[in-house]
């Protein structure tokens, strides 16, 4: 019985240390976060108030340059 427990412990140790596929999962989470951030930006930029604010900033910056 203790031999079976020892084998199980070694197998679990090996499986828990196995990091194959970890970087793929990290990339997938990063891509999902980037898509979510892009969706929030699109929603913000689609609103009229934010568009007016940005146009005011850009107009002010361009008028000071000339």
C-alpha positions as CSV (number, residue, x, y, z in Angstrom):
1,X,0.0,0.0,0.0
2,X,2.8,2.5,0.8
3,X,4.4,1.8,-2.6
4,X,1.1,2.9,-4.3
5,X,1.0,6.0,-2.2
6,X,4.6,6.8,-3.1
7,X,3.9,6.3,-6.8
8,X,0.9,8.6,-6.5
9,X,2.9,11.2,-4.7
10,X,5.6,11.1,-7.4
11,X,3.1,11.3,-10.2
12,X,1.3,14.3,-8.6
13,X,4.6,16.0,-8.0
14,X,5.6,15.6,-11.7
15,X,2.2,16.7,-12.9
16,X,2.2,19.8,-10.7
17,X,5.6,20.9,-11.8
18,X,4.8,20.4,-15.5
19,X,4.5,23.8,-17.1
20,X,3.8,22.8,-20.7
21,X,1.2,25.1,-22.2
22,X,1.6,27.7,-19.5
23,X,2.9,30.3,-21.9
24,X,0.1,29.6,-24.3
25,X,-2.5,30.2,-21.5
26,X,-0.7,33.4,-20.5
27,X,-0.8,34.7,-24.1
28,X,-4.5,33.8,-24.3
29,X,-5.3,35.8,-21.1
30,X,-3.2,38.7,-22.4
31,X,-5.1,38.8,-25.7
32,X,-8.5,38.6,-24.0
33,X,-7.5,41.5,-21.7
34,X,-6.3,43.5,-24.7
35,X,-9.6,42.9,-26.5
36,X,-11.6,44.0,-23.4
37,X,-9.5,47.1,-23.1
38,X,-10.0,47.9,-26.8
39,X,-13.8,47.4,-26.4
40,X,-13.8,49.9,-23.5
41,X,-11.8,52.4,-25.5
42,X,-14.2,52.0,-28.5
43,X,-17.2,52.6,-26.2
44,X,-15.6,55.6,-24.7
45,X,-14.5,57.2,-28.0
46,X,-18.0,56.6,-29.5
47,X,-19.6,58.8,-26.9
48,X,-20.1,62.4,-27.9
49,X,-18.7,64.0,-24.7
50,X,-15.4,62.2,-25.0
51,X,-15.1,63.0,-28.7
52,X,-15.7,66.7,-28.0
53,X,-13.1,66.7,-25.2
54,X,-10.5,65.1,-27.4
55,X,-11.2,67.4,-30.3
56,X,-10.9,70.4,-27.9
57,X,-7.5,69.1,-26.7
58,X,-6.3,68.5,-30.3
59,X,-7.5,71.8,-31.5
60,X,-5.9,73.6,-28.6
61,X,-2.6,71.8,-29.1
62,X,-2.6,72.6,-32.9
63,X,-3.5,76.2,-32.4
64,X,-0.6,76.7,-29.9
65,X,1.9,75.3,-32.4
66,X,1.2,77.9,-35.1
